[in-house]
Structure formats: structure tokens, C-alpha cells
Amino acid sequence: MKYTIFTLLMAVASPILAQPPIDIHAADSNIVSFYIDASRTFEQTQPDSAVYYCYRGLRIAEKQNDLQAQGLILLQVGHINNIHHHTDLARRFTNEALSIFRNLRDKKNIARAYNELALLDGQGNLSAATADLDRSMQFYADMRDTTGIAATYQNMGTVYEEKGELEKALTYYLRALVHYEHHAQKTDEYFILLQRISRIYSQKGDRQAALRYLEEGIRNSKDPVSRDTEITLLEEEGQIMETAGENANALLYFKKELDAARQDNDLEGEAKALTNIAGVLKKDSAARSLEYLKKALGIAERLREAQLKANIYQALADVYRQKKNYKEALLALEEHSRLLDSLMIIKTNSDISALDTSYQLESSREAIDELQEVNEQGRRERNLGIVILVIVLTALTFVWIYLRKVQRLNRKLYESNQVRDKLFSIIGHDLKGPAGNTVQLLEIMETGTLPPDQVKKLFSELKKQSVASFDLLTALFEWGKAQLDGVEVKAEDFKTKPFIQKNIQLLHQLAERKSITLTDQTPGGISIHADPNHFDFIVRNLLSNAIKFTHEHGRVEIDVTATGNEITFSVKDTGIGISEEKQAAFQKTNIPVSFGTKGEKGSGLGLLLIKEFIQANKGRIRLDSRPGEGSIFYISFPAAAGPQS
């Protein structure tokens, strides 16, 4: 019976977990290890794919009743969530894996689980982190596992480095290095350790020591397998030299990086090396710097690497600004910003999908554990007769009710997390983006050598960025106030015409800039029973959005109809319309980010507040829109007690 209900749970999760299929037969004895390795490949860049492969492996491990494999997969899911700062989920999966390894008395993996918990605790509880690492060290010492001991020392160093205690971090890193140096085959962890030691010495101002450890890594990375590591280490050496002002030496290392990348046919490494060389050359020869950057950009275009292209456009903007070619500098900055926008959207969607998959995986395991317990009890009591059978059936009924309740709570939690994650994405990106662009625009203007037409264009761009930041802060303040204090309604009977006229006057200039006709067709005698301040906010935001998404020479109209005890206002525009996908997101209380016909940026917080205010005032909101044909928002409120005219 447990597998029947498990199948039903997975059927619910399957649309979210949809990923490209893997052409490997599930009967392969190494299939679980394959899925773990596949997950590790994607854990940094594509967390949704990484968790998905864990899910696939976990189903096979559960079917085979392989507890150790289940523990390893759960440990990997915890590690993925730790990397992407989903701390609570990471802790729950890691503790579940630790419980399995304890029951199996698997010392090696118990130690691994404690190491993972230490990295989680190190973010806020140093004493708990060191206690976890001491437990891990004891297990590895008992097994005389030098690799595990080295990994534990390295994690101790990581914990102290994150706390800013560089001397303690360096002590543990050097202890780890002693153990790694005894191994003939150098692992990725060994090279990462050398980079961390070099980084600490660089922070301490000991450049010679920093370079010495990077050189050690280069000497040990000459085999073809470690060629990409050699490229990274050469880049770090060049950066140290460039920071110290030794441009000639920096150029030498970056050219070595370029040669190594070309020998390994590493196109991404080649593009990075070209960008680094351009950065050194830009002060002495801007023309040569641009030549290298354009070569790098060509490679990035072929690779379709958005982050790499964004970095190159940033470097291009710096060189153009140095040459006082402000037009090209502005174009490069705009492309840099566009690429960062697309990367932020992709990362946010991937993180949300990974969270969703993790929650579904956790829910399915809870359900299976519950059902296994019930089935075990049924097997023990089956021979006691009809009475016991009735008890078991009753217990199963309660379990089913409980599971339904848990699923509903999980669904609400997931929806809440979606809004929260998207909100923090808006705060972190939409505020940071305009603010950063404003600073760069001001730096360009500060030179005082711009032609008048370019100054006018920059002022226009600066105003657009400032308005976007102000609108977002205003909406964020109102939304945060509603979340903290709740929506307080002070309902009364009032006439709506003055509020509509006031907002039309307020937005008249905004409409005039786009030659939009703004029309009020509501009669003067209409009264509703609601909070006047909420109604004022709703009308202002709906009219503002209609203007924002309407083309030049378009129309925006507000009208009203009275039906029984309900008054319905409509805000109609002849704008770009809203896609079915965004309409569905609006119904689910998502926060879609969108752009107006003049590039005006909207976070969606205003619409979120509108929905909350309308619901709090016992009203309704409805949307009717087709892309390219405009939109109509209908908002309904209870009519006032007096007669309407």
C-alpha cells in the first residue's frame, strides 16, 4: 500500500520535477551513484536540476531498500540547499542523513554529516560548529582516514575564515595541507585549499607567500586532468600582481593563462584571459585593450555565456569611458545591465524550482514514514481479529486526514515562500540595479566634457532610474506596513468622484508626456462604503499602471456601473495588454516584474497591495485583457446606504 500512495504523491510532484530524461536503465547497479554524481555536476549553477537528480536516485534507493544510498542522497540534497542559503531545509535533510548513518553505524558518513552540519552552524553559532567538527575529527581519527582528517581541518578553516578570524583559519588550512601533501594524486580539494591559503596571505599583505602557494598548485597541476585548475591559479597570480601595481608581471601571468587555455581548448578560460589582459593594457593602450575585449566578446557570443558577456561589457564600458567615448560607454553599460537582469531572472526561477522540489521530496518522505509505521502496526496486530482491523483502519483514516492537512500547509508555505523569494529578489536586484546605474551615470557626467545632447540623454536616463527606485520604495513601504500591522480598514460612506478627479489631476502631466487621453466617465453622485484612503491608493495605482502600459496617443478611461448593492469601477486602456501567463500569475498573487511602453519598470507590489486592500474592504477585482488590445481592471465595492445617482 505504501508504494501506491507514494506513486500518488509523486504524481502531484511530477509537473514541478519535469527535467530532460537520462538514457540509462534503472536496473544498473551503479545508477544511484550516477545520479549523485550528476547532482554534484549541477549543484553550483543549476540547483533545480541538482535536486531533481537526487529525487530520481532516491526513488531507486527506496525501491531497493538501500538505506546507505538514501542517506548519501539526503546528505547531497542538504549540501545543495546549504550552497544556495536555504539553511532550514539543508539542516533537516542533513540531520535525516545523519540519523540513517547512525543506525547503520557508518562512521565515515557520520563524520561527513557532522562536517556538513559544521558548515551550517558556522554561519551563526561558532561553538556548535566547532563541536560538530570535533565529533567528525574523532570518527576520522578512529578510522585513520587522513583524507577525512584533512577535509575536517579545511572545514575548520572555512568556519573561522567566514568569521573573520584569519590567523585561526590559516592554522587549520596549513594543518589540512600537511595531510594532502602526502597523497600522490592531488584532488580538487587540495587546489581549493591552496587558493584559500593564498587568499589569506594576500589579505594579510604577504604577497610573496600568497604567490608561493599558487606556484605550488601550478607545479602540481601539469597533468591534463588538472589543466583547468592551472588556468585558475595563473589568473589569481596575475590578479595579485595587478593589485600590487606590477603590471608587467601581471601581463606575463595573464598571457600564461591565455596559452594554457588555448592548449586545453578551453574557450571560456581563453575569454577570461583576454579580458584580464585588456584590463592591464587599458591605461597604456586603450586601442589594444578594446581589441582584446572584442576577441573575448566574440568567444562569449559563441559560448552563449551571459555572465561572461556581462563582465566583458562592463570592461568595455570602462575603456570607452577612459577614451571619453561616452556614447559607446553608455551602450555597453545598458547591455551589461540587460544581461544581469536576465541572469537574475534565471537564477531566481532556478532557486524557486529547487526549493519547490526539495519541499516535495521532504513531504513525500514524511508521508512514506507515516505509512510505513501504520503498516508495521497492522502486520503486528493482523492476527488479533476484526476489532484490531477496525482500529488499524481508523488509524489509517486519521493518517490520511493528517496528510491532507500537511499537504495543505505545505502548499500555503510554498506559496508564501514564492512571494518572499520574489520580494527579496526585487529588493536585492531592482533597487541595486537603478542605484548602480545612477552612480555610473553620475560618474560619466562628472567629467564635464559631455556634449549637450548627451547630457540631456543622460539626465533622462538618470530620471528614469530615480523614478523607478522611488516608486519601488514607496510600494515596498506600503506593502511592508500592511504585512507588519495588518490592513486596517476605516470604512465609511463617501462619494468617489473627488478622489477620481484628484488622481486624474495628479497623473495628468504623466499622461500628457505620452499624449494619452485620460477620461473620467463616472457621474458625481456615486457613493461606496469602504476606506477612502484605500480607494484613493487603488485608483491612483490602476490609473498609473494604465498610463505606463499604454502607447503614445492612446486612451485611458475610468467608468462605473451600479448593480444592486454593489458598485463596479472599470479602468480601461488601449495599451500592450497582459499575457495569459501573467494574468494567471496575478490571480495567484505573484509579483510579476514588467516594463512600460517607455521602459518604465514596475515591481508588481502595487497590484499586490491593491488586491489586499480590495479584499480587506469586502470588494472584488477582475481582469480582462488580450495582448496588443489593451486591458480592463474591474474593481467592485459595497454600495453606500444612500441612493446613487
MARSE-61259 format. One record per residue (C-alpha): residue number from 1; x, y, z. Coordinates in Angstrom, 3 decimals. Layout:
N
> pos:east:north:up
> NUM:X:Y:Z
...
//
This chain:
645
> pos:east:north:up
> 1:0.000:0.000:0.000
> 2:2.859:2.410:0.767
> 3:4.044:2.354:-2.844
> 4:0.528:3.133:-4.110
> 5:0.321:6.295:-2.015
> 6:3.959:7.107:-2.824
> 7:3.053:6.973:-6.537
> 8:0.143:9.342:-5.939
> 9:2.417:11.789:-4.106
> 10:4.924:11.725:-6.940
> 11:2.157:12.244:-9.492
> 12:1.366:15.516:-7.720
> 13:5.054:16.499:-7.734
> 14:5.838:15.412:-11.306
> 15:4.956:18.673:-13.139
> 16:7.362:20.584:-10.910
> 17:10.092:17.960:-11.215
> 18:9.985:17.791:-15.016
> 19:13.523:17.643:-16.404
> 20:15.171:16.209:-19.546
> 21:15.294:12.376:-19.358
> 22:18.551:10.449:-18.855
> 23:19.125:7.499:-21.139
> 24:20.334:4.981:-18.527
> 25:18.480:1.869:-17.433
> 26:17.247:1.948:-13.844
> 27:18.390:-1.632:-13.243
> 28:22.048:-0.611:-13.488
> 29:23.694:-1.369:-10.119
> 30:25.588:1.941:-10.224
> 31:22.554:4.064:-11.122
> 32:22.229:5.700:-7.684
> 33:25.900:6.715:-7.740
> 34:25.349:8.099:-11.221
> 35:22.515:10.336:-10.046
> 36:24.587:11.604:-7.114
> 37:27.478:12.435:-9.485
> 38:25.048:14.151:-11.887
> 39:23.681:16.192:-8.977
> 40:27.185:17.308:-7.980
> 41:27.801:18.484:-11.547
> 42:24.852:20.904:-11.349
> 43:24.900:21.833:-7.631
> 44:26.558:25.254:-8.091
> 45:24.888:26.570:-11.249
> 46:21.548:24.724:-11.602
> 47:20.189:23.792:-8.148
> 48:16.818:22.709:-9.564
> 49:18.493:20.106:-11.803
> 50:20.789:19.016:-8.959
> 51:17.844:18.347:-6.608
> 52:15.905:16.651:-9.423
> 53:18.665:14.059:-9.966
> 54:18.742:13.401:-6.218
> 55:14.998:12.801:-6.348
> 56:15.428:10.267:-9.150
> 57:18.190:8.461:-7.272
> 58:16.209:8.468:-4.024
> 59:13.239:6.711:-5.626
> 60:15.523:3.884:-6.812
> 61:17.309:3.657:-3.438
> 62:13.950:3.406:-1.630
> 63:12.713:0.750:-4.057
> 64:15.900:-1.270:-3.437
> 65:15.661:-0.572:0.323
> 66:19.264:0.674:0.202
> 67:19.489:2.792:3.366
> 68:23.080:3.884:2.848
> 69:22.282:5.190:-0.640
> 70:19.261:7.035:0.784
> 71:21.489:8.669:3.381
> 72:24.066:9.733:0.778
> 73:21.370:11.290:-1.413
> 74:19.774:13.132:1.514
> 75:23.220:14.425:2.509
> 76:23.683:15.721:-1.053
> 77:20.270:17.459:-1.018
> 78:21.266:19.129:2.255
> 79:24.562:20.223:0.692
> 80:22.768:21.773:-2.326
> 81:20.416:23.752:-0.090
> 82:23.384:24.880:2.030
> 83:25.200:26.192:-1.061
> 84:22.144:28.256:-2.017
> 85:21.497:29.502:1.550
> 86:18.269:27.539:2.228
> 87:19.561:26.848:5.725
> 88:16.495:25.280:7.363
> 89:15.985:22.768:4.549
> 90:19.709:21.983:4.480
> 91:19.709:21.248:8.219
> 92:16.632:18.995:8.028
> 93:17.997:16.855:5.192
> 94:21.471:16.625:6.765
> 95:20.057:15.565:10.144
> 96:17.916:12.902:8.454
> 97:21.002:11.560:6.660
> 98:22.932:11.581:9.963
> 99:20.148:9.553:11.608
> 100:20.356:6.914:8.858
> 101:24.157:6.665:9.117
> 102:23.960:6.334:12.906
> 103:21.507:3.435:12.601
> 104:23.874:1.798:10.081
> 105:26.917:2.614:12.296
> 106:28.587:4.032:9.187
> 107:31.424:6.017:10.796
> 108:32.777:7.557:7.604
> 109:29.461:9.045:6.554
> 110:28.585:10.060:10.130
> 111:31.766:12.136:10.037
> 112:30.780:13.591:6.646
> 113:27.357:14.575:8.004
> 114:28.933:16.321:11.009
> 115:31.235:18.214:8.633
> 116:28.200:19.434:6.677
> 117:26.393:20.449:9.885
> 118:29.503:22.377:10.966
> 119:29.387:24.477:7.801
> 120:25.719:25.229:8.529
> 121:26.320:26.076:12.207
> 122:29.375:28.161:11.310
> 123:27.077:30.775:9.769
> 124:25.814:31.821:13.186
> 125:26.936:29.516:16.013
> 126:30.715:29.081:16.188
> 127:30.687:26.886:19.306
> 128:28.181:24.461:17.731
> 129:30.256:24.355:14.532
> 130:33.482:23.505:16.384
> 131:31.643:20.817:18.395
> 132:30.409:19.230:15.145
> 133:33.922:19.307:13.684
> 134:35.411:17.755:16.843
> 135:32.941:14.856:16.530
> 136:33.835:14.460:12.867
> 137:37.566:14.521:13.643
> 138:37.148:11.803:16.287
> 139:35.490:9.437:13.807
> 140:38.126:10.055:11.123
> 141:40.941:9.632:13.653
> 142:39.496:6.283:14.799
> 143:39.457:5.114:11.172
> 144:42.906:6.679:10.449
> 145:41.331:8.357:7.442
> 146:43.843:11.082:6.515
> 147:41.661:12.419:3.704
> 148:38.759:12.871:6.119
> 149:41.044:14.496:8.705
> 150:42.308:16.927:6.053
> 151:38.739:17.745:4.979
> 152:37.765:18.426:8.603
> 153:40.728:20.749:9.157
> 154:39.819:22.535:5.917
> 155:36.221:22.992:7.122
> 156:37.514:24.336:10.454
> 157:39.498:26.892:8.489
> 158:36.430:27.790:6.424
> 159:34.340:28.395:9.559
> 160:36.957:30.694:11.093
> 161:37.617:32.498:7.800
> 162:33.903:33.310:7.445
> 163:34.028:34.755:10.978
> 164:36.984:36.948:10.019
> 165:39.474:35.128:12.292
> 166:42.187:34.816:9.634
> 167:45.040:33.547:11.851
> 168:42.982:30.622:13.181
> 169:41.714:29.879:9.683
> 170:45.282:29.834:8.342
> 171:46.408:27.479:11.122
> 172:43.764:24.880:10.213
> 173:44.330:25.287:6.472
> 174:48.045:24.596:6.910
> 175:47.258:21.505:9.004
> 176:44.996:20.259:6.218
> 177:47.724:20.916:3.649
> 178:50.174:18.649:5.524
> 179:47.773:15.712:5.082
> 180:47.019:16.475:1.419
> 181:50.722:16.721:0.524
> 182:51.235:13.056:1.457
> 183:48.861:11.972:-1.329
> 184:50.391:11.305:-4.736
> 185:47.125:12.096:-6.555
> 186:46.126:15.701:-5.921
> 187:42.380:16.246:-5.575
> 188:40.223:19.307:-6.273
> 189:40.082:19.953:-2.520
> 190:43.888:20.266:-2.458
> 191:43.909:23.008:-5.112
> 192:40.983:24.827:-3.474
> 193:42.939:24.752:-0.202
> 194:46.000:26.333:-1.844
> 195:43.810:29.114:-3.257
> 196:42.317:29.807:0.188
> 197:45.750:29.900:1.848
> 198:46.963:32.276:-0.867
> 199:43.891:34.464:-0.402
> 200:44.513:34.818:3.368
> 201:48.174:35.712:2.867
> 202:47.115:38.260:0.270
> 203:44.656:39.812:2.764
> 204:47.447:39.918:5.348
> 205:49.642:41.817:2.839
> 206:52.181:38.974:2.402
> 207:52.236:38.885:-1.403
> 208:55.280:36.613:-1.654
> 209:53.655:33.914:0.477
> 210:50.409:34.217:-1.490
> 211:52.283:33.693:-4.768
> 212:54.327:30.802:-3.332
> 213:51.244:28.696:-2.612
> 214:49.737:29.458:-6.013
> 215:53.019:28.372:-7.650
> 216:52.866:25.116:-5.677
> 217:49.413:24.498:-7.134
> 218:50.649:25.224:-10.670
> 219:53.547:22.752:-10.277
> 220:51.106:20.010:-9.259
> 221:48.507:20.778:-11.962
> 222:50.528:19.934:-15.057
> 223:48.630:16.731:-15.857
> 224:45.789:17.143:-18.415
> 225:43.093:16.418:-15.824
> 226:44.111:19.449:-13.745
> 227:44.700:21.869:-16.632
> 228:41.627:23.980:-15.781
> 229:42.995:24.325:-12.231
> 230:46.303:25.612:-13.623
> 231:44.383:28.254:-15.608
> 232:42.566:29.438:-12.471
> 233:45.779:29.625:-10.424
> 234:47.582:31.618:-13.135
> 235:44.666:34.061:-13.207
> 236:44.884:34.559:-9.423
> 237:48.645:35.189:-9.652
> 238:48.039:37.811:-12.319
> 239:45.376:39.491:-10.197
> 240:47.747:39.665:-7.203
> 241:50.402:41.302:-9.381
> 242:47.884:43.741:-10.877
> 243:46.640:44.728:-7.410
> 244:50.247:45.386:-6.370
> 245:50.724:47.679:-9.390
> 246:53.221:45.318:-11.103
> 247:51.515:45.461:-14.481
> 248:54.365:43.877:-16.431
> 249:54.344:40.761:-14.218
> 250:50.544:40.719:-14.220
> 251:50.563:40.760:-18.021
> 252:53.056:37.879:-18.046
> 253:50.829:35.674:-15.871
> 254:47.676:36.539:-17.824
> 255:49.445:35.602:-21.076
> 256:50.477:32.281:-19.486
> 257:46.810:31.835:-18.558
> 258:45.852:32.508:-22.193
> 259:48.403:29.976:-23.518
> 260:47.220:27.302:-21.064
> 261:43.582:27.887:-22.012
> 262:44.349:27.623:-25.717
> 263:46.376:24.434:-25.214
> 264:43.441:22.920:-23.327
> 265:40.936:24.244:-25.911
> 266:39.160:25.989:-23.001
> 267:37.228:28.766:-24.757
> 268:35.771:30.228:-21.562
> 269:39.240:30.349:-19.981
> 270:40.578:31.996:-23.145
> 271:37.889:34.706:-22.997
> 272:38.647:35.378:-19.320
> 273:42.388:35.616:-20.028
> 274:41.777:38.065:-22.905
> 275:39.611:40.199:-20.587
> 276:42.315:40.190:-17.896
> 277:44.979:41.227:-20.420
> 278:42.725:44.036:-21.647
> 279:42.298:45.265:-18.067
> 280:46.084:45.625:-17.655
> 281:46.545:47.292:-21.056
> 282:43.725:49.836:-20.865
> 283:45.731:52.612:-19.179
> 284:48.657:52.440:-21.624
> 285:46.842:51.424:-24.820
> 286:43.072:51.694:-24.903
> 287:43.025:50.602:-28.560
> 288:44.819:47.307:-27.818
> 289:42.615:46.814:-24.767
> 290:39.492:47.133:-26.961
> 291:40.982:44.687:-29.453
> 292:41.410:42.008:-26.762
> 293:37.944:42.674:-25.328
> 294:36.268:42.323:-28.729
> 295:38.027:38.963:-29.227
> 296:36.785:37.881:-25.792
> 297:33.263:39.051:-26.637
> 298:33.280:37.008:-29.845
> 299:34.158:33.866:-27.866
> 300:31.491:34.616:-25.244
> 301:28.898:35.064:-28.011
> 302:29.764:31.611:-29.400
> 303:29.567:30.045:-25.943
> 304:26.311:31.914:-25.134
> 305:27.666:32.628:-21.661
> 306:25.582:35.527:-20.319
> 307:27.688:36.158:-17.184
> 308:30.905:36.179:-19.200
> 309:29.380:38.614:-21.727
> 310:28.143:40.864:-18.894
> 311:31.686:41.057:-17.435
> 312:33.160:41.876:-20.847
> 313:30.613:44.651:-21.478
> 314:31.483:46.121:-18.074
> 315:35.156:46.140:-19.065
> 316:34.281:47.683:-22.457
> 317:32.343:50.456:-20.706
> 318:35.399:51.263:-18.555
> 319:37.692:51.513:-21.591
> 320:35.210:53.623:-23.621
> 321:34.758:55.952:-20.659
> 322:38.547:56.304:-20.384
> 323:38.599:57.253:-24.105
> 324:35.782:59.754:-23.429
> 325:33.571:57.869:-25.895
> 326:30.527:58.219:-23.678
> 327:28.022:57.052:-26.264
> 328:29.684:53.634:-26.600
> 329:30.235:53.518:-22.821
> 330:26.517:54.042:-22.238
> 331:25.575:51.348:-24.790
> 332:27.962:48.875:-23.141
> 333:26.532:49.664:-19.696
> 334:22.981:49.161:-20.972
> 335:23.900:45.736:-22.413
> 336:25.675:44.853:-19.151
> 337:22.508:45.736:-17.190
> 338:20.261:43.768:-19.573
> 339:22.398:40.644:-19.251
> 340:22.433:40.911:-15.447
> 341:18.620:41.243:-15.499
> 342:18.262:38.028:-17.498
> 343:20.733:36.190:-15.241
> 344:18.850:37.316:-12.121
> 345:15.545:36.031:-13.522
> 346:17.104:32.661:-14.451
> 347:18.762:32.290:-11.031
> 348:15.596:33.234:-9.152
> 349:13.485:30.748:-11.125
> 350:16.105:28.025:-10.608
> 351:16.279:28.688:-6.840
> 352:12.479:28.662:-6.506
> 353:12.259:25.409:-8.504
> 354:14.971:23.837:-6.312
> 355:13.097:24.904:-3.177
> 356:9.853:23.504:-4.532
> 357:11.492:20.182:-5.455
> 358:13.139:19.954:-2.022
> 359:9.825:20.595:-0.247
> 360:8.086:17.974:-2.392
> 361:10.851:15.456:-1.684
> 362:10.632:16.161:2.038
> 363:6.834:15.830:2.044
> 364:6.939:12.515:0.195
> 365:9.426:11.076:2.707
> 366:7.278:12.197:5.619
> 367:4.280:10.530:4.033
> 368:6.179:7.293:3.444
> 369:7.478:7.234:7.033
> 370:3.949:7.683:8.373
> 371:2.534:4.929:6.178
> 372:5.382:2.526:6.970
> 373:4.695:2.964:10.662
> 374:0.984:2.278:10.158
> 375:1.680:-0.791:8.000
> 376:4.106:-2.190:10.594
> 377:1.490:-1.813:13.286
> 378:-1.058:-3.532:11.013
> 379:1.268:-6.524:10.471
> 380:1.819:-6.954:14.215
> 381:-1.874:-6.816:15.033
> 382:-3.406:-8.530:11.994
> 383:-3.930:-11.843:13.861
> 384:-5.907:-10.237:16.663
> 385:-9.127:-10.243:14.611
> 386:-11.807:-7.921:13.378
> 387:-11.576:-5.468:16.272
> 388:-7.901:-4.783:15.672
> 389:-8.571:-4.440:11.943
> 390:-11.142:-1.731:12.662
> 391:-8.580:0.061:14.839
> 392:-5.991:-0.084:12.064
> 393:-8.482:1.254:9.504
> 394:-9.416:4.064:11.870
> 395:-5.751:4.890:12.381
> 396:-5.236:4.968:8.620
> 397:-8.176:7.339:8.272
> 398:-6.597:9.720:10.779
> 399:-3.271:9.443:8.971
> 400:-4.999:10.291:5.688
> 401:-6.664:13.338:7.267
> 402:-3.349:14.354:8.778
> 403:-1.557:14.016:5.429
> 404:-4.206:16.125:3.713
> 405:-3.692:18.790:6.375
> 406:0.105:18.633:5.989
> 407:-0.217:18.925:2.200
> 408:-2.433:21.988:2.542
> 409:0.011:23.587:4.981
> 410:2.953:22.769:2.704
> 411:1.114:24.285:-0.235
> 412:0.476:27.510:1.729
> 413:4.086:27.545:2.917
> 414:5.320:27.098:-0.632
> 415:3.154:29.961:-1.928
> 416:4.366:32.166:0.923
> 417:7.982:31.295:0.161
> 418:7.458:32.096:-3.522
> 419:6.214:35.598:-2.646
> 420:9.028:36.081:-0.121
> 421:11.770:34.889:-2.506
> 422:10.443:37.020:-5.350
> 423:10.121:40.015:-2.987
> 424:13.742:39.718:-1.833
> 425:14.781:39.275:-5.458
> 426:13.003:42.578:-6.265
> 427:14.605:44.350:-3.285
> 428:18.089:42.988:-3.983
> 429:18.016:43.490:-7.745
> 430:15.558:46.256:-8.663
> 431:16.957:48.639:-6.028
> 432:20.577:47.678:-6.614
> 433:20.285:47.933:-10.416
> 434:18.918:51.523:-10.643
> 435:21.208:52.693:-7.816
> 436:24.291:51.229:-9.503
> 437:23.336:52.661:-12.877
> 438:22.718:56.082:-11.267
> 439:26.234:56.086:-9.764
> 440:27.807:55.176:-13.099
> 441:25.798:57.826:-14.962
> 442:26.852:60.464:-12.409
> 443:30.494:59.421:-12.815
> 444:30.216:59.931:-16.574
> 445:28.546:63.332:-16.096
> 446:31.148:64.390:-13.520
> 447:33.799:64.669:-16.239
> 448:32.058:67.830:-17.529
> 449:33.110:67.169:-21.119
> 450:29.836:65.818:-22.483
> 451:28.083:67.426:-25.473
> 452:24.652:68.975:-24.621
> 453:22.664:66.270:-26.451
> 454:24.420:63.504:-24.484
> 455:23.912:65.401:-21.197
> 456:20.187:65.627:-21.962
> 457:20.042:61.902:-22.730
> 458:21.934:61.053:-19.520
> 459:19.614:63.300:-17.450
> 460:16.627:61.467:-18.954
> 461:18.159:58.076:-18.078
> 462:19.056:59.312:-14.560
> 463:15.493:60.492:-14.005
> 464:14.088:57.130:-15.172
> 465:16.369:55.217:-12.771
> 466:15.487:57.547:-9.847
> 467:11.732:57.313:-10.515
> 468:11.971:53.504:-10.647
> 469:13.775:53.424:-7.276
> 470:11.311:55.874:-5.665
> 471:8.226:54.008:-6.930
> 472:9.628:50.696:-5.691
> 473:10.493:52.115:-2.244
> 474:7.020:53.657:-1.921
> 475:5.263:50.402:-2.850
> 476:7.628:48.422:-0.612
> 477:6.904:50.735:2.339
> 478:3.144:50.373:1.914
> 479:3.397:46.585:1.476
> 480:5.687:46.176:4.490
> 481:3.382:48.329:6.636
> 482:0.421:46.152:5.622
> 483:2.361:42.970:6.455
> 484:3.534:44.205:9.867
> 485:0.398:45.981:11.091
> 486:-2.227:44.193:9.006
> 487:-4.634:46.026:6.708
> 488:-6.606:48.363:8.974
> 489:-9.943:49.311:7.402
> 490:-11.762:52.518:8.406
> 491:-14.838:52.105:6.243
> 492:-17.381:54.881:5.728
> 493:-19.843:56.109:3.118
> 494:-18.228:58.607:0.726
> 495:-18.548:59.974:-2.803
> 496:-15.937:58.654:-5.213
> 497:-15.847:61.498:-7.766
> 498:-13.490:63.818:-5.777
> 499:-10.913:61.018:-5.352
> 500:-11.039:60.110:-9.041
> 501:-10.704:63.756:-10.132
> 502:-7.821:64.343:-7.710
> 503:-5.829:61.415:-9.124
> 504:-6.571:62.361:-12.725
> 505:-5.149:65.835:-11.983
> 506:-2.167:64.228:-10.246
> 507:-1.395:61.977:-13.225
> 508:-2.371:64.453:-15.943
> 509:1.204:65.544:-16.632
> 510:2.373:61.906:-16.851
> 511:-0.342:61.203:-19.439
> 512:0.468:64.383:-21.394
> 513:4.089:63.280:-21.844
> 514:2.810:60.305:-23.870
> 515:-0.108:62.239:-25.486
> 516:-2.582:59.911:-23.761
> 517:-6.228:60.967:-23.368
> 518:-7.292:60.460:-19.730
> 519:-11.114:60.396:-19.377
> 520:-13.425:60.185:-16.332
> 521:-16.922:58.966:-17.258
> 522:-18.159:58.441:-13.693
> 523:-21.163:60.536:-12.503
> 524:-20.816:62.772:-9.470
> 525:-23.374:61.064:-7.220
> 526:-21.763:57.609:-6.876
> 527:-21.033:56.621:-3.246
> 528:-19.496:53.453:-1.800
> 529:-18.877:52.025:1.672
> 530:-15.101:51.496:2.056
> 531:-11.902:53.035:3.413
> 532:-11.369:56.331:1.491
> 533:-7.564:56.111:1.755
> 534:-7.575:52.595:0.319
> 535:-9.859:53.664:-2.542
> 536:-7.549:56.615:-3.271
> 537:-4.496:54.291:-3.417
> 538:-6.305:51.765:-5.652
> 539:-7.500:54.359:-8.186
> 540:-4.100:56.080:-8.335
> 541:-2.207:52.839:-8.929
> 542:-4.611:51.472:-11.543
> 543:-4.551:54.762:-13.497
> 544:-0.752:54.993:-13.196
> 545:-0.329:51.412:-14.469
> 546:-2.737:52.059:-17.364
> 547:-0.706:55.116:-18.444
> 548:2.562:53.212:-18.035
> 549:1.482:50.365:-20.334
> 550:-0.349:52.467:-22.961
> 551:1.361:53.581:-26.164
> 552:1.622:57.237:-27.135
> 553:-1.653:58.816:-28.364
> 554:-3.625:56.095:-26.584
> 555:-6.641:56.342:-24.255
> 556:-7.280:55.578:-20.584
> 557:-10.898:55.665:-19.330
> 558:-12.476:55.164:-15.928
> 559:-16.188:54.307:-15.777
> 560:-18.673:52.885:-13.261
> 561:-21.789:50.693:-13.163
> 562:-24.163:50.056:-10.252
> 563:-25.735:46.613:-9.781
> 564:-27.915:46.071:-6.707
> 565:-25.818:46.649:-3.601
> 566:-22.513:46.703:-5.489
> 567:-20.649:49.456:-7.364
> 568:-18.168:48.345:-10.058
> 569:-15.497:50.687:-11.439
> 570:-13.576:49.890:-14.631
> 571:-10.162:51.233:-15.665
> 572:-9.716:50.635:-19.382
> 573:-6.632:51.292:-21.519
> 574:-5.570:50.793:-25.139
> 575:-2.123:49.550:-24.144
> 576:0.039:46.497:-24.721
> 577:-2.250:44.113:-22.862
> 578:-1.315:41.301:-20.481
> 579:-0.384:37.743:-21.480
> 580:-2.369:34.752:-20.185
> 581:0.703:33.645:-18.221
> 582:0.925:36.972:-16.338
> 583:-2.838:37.007:-15.786
> 584:-2.522:33.574:-14.150
> 585:0.359:34.878:-12.003
> 586:-1.819:37.857:-10.966
> 587:-4.625:35.507:-9.861
> 588:-2.122:33.512:-7.745
> 589:-0.804:36.659:-6.005
> 590:2.607:36.516:-7.638
> 591:4.700:39.664:-8.163
> 592:5.483:39.862:-11.911
> 593:8.114:42.431:-12.929
> 594:7.247:44.210:-16.191
> 595:8.164:47.227:-18.312
> 596:6.040:50.050:-19.688
> 597:5.968:51.342:-23.262
> 598:8.669:53.906:-22.400
> 599:10.822:51.492:-20.425
> 600:9.106:52.304:-17.090
> 601:9.786:49.435:-14.676
> 602:7.118:48.034:-12.344
> 603:7.761:45.608:-9.478
> 604:4.171:44.399:-9.132
> 605:3.992:45.390:-5.441
> 606:1.319:47.994:-6.221
> 607:-1.020:45.361:-7.694
> 608:-0.322:43.093:-4.726
> 609:-1.396:45.883:-2.347
> 610:-4.455:46.649:-4.478
> 611:-5.636:43.050:-4.114
> 612:-5.091:43.100:-0.347
> 613:-6.926:46.438:0.085
> 614:-9.876:45.338:-2.064
> 615:-10.251:42.046:-0.170
> 616:-9.998:43.861:3.185
> 617:-12.817:46.209:2.061
> 618:-15.051:43.245:1.095
> 619:-14.631:44.023:-2.596
> 620:-13.673:42.085:-5.704
> 621:-11.145:42.584:-8.530
> 622:-11.276:41.125:-12.034
> 623:-9.012:41.450:-15.076
> 624:-9.917:41.271:-18.778
> 625:-7.007:41.608:-21.210
> 626:-5.626:40.470:-24.535
> 627:-2.038:41.118:-25.690
> 628:-1.922:44.072:-28.085
> 629:-5.554:45.082:-27.436
> 630:-5.352:46.701:-24.006
> 631:-6.629:45.779:-20.527
> 632:-9.651:46.434:-18.295
> 633:-9.440:46.162:-14.492
> 634:-12.833:45.831:-12.759
> 635:-12.995:46.666:-9.024
> 636:-16.218:46.251:-7.046
> 637:-17.171:47.674:-3.618
> 638:-20.330:47.605:-1.460
> 639:-22.627:50.495:-2.307
> 640:-23.246:53.207:0.276
> 641:-26.541:53.080:2.192
> 642:-27.938:56.211:0.486
> 643:-29.358:56.445:-3.052
> 644:-26.982:56.506:-6.082
> 645:-27.296:58.933:-8.969
//
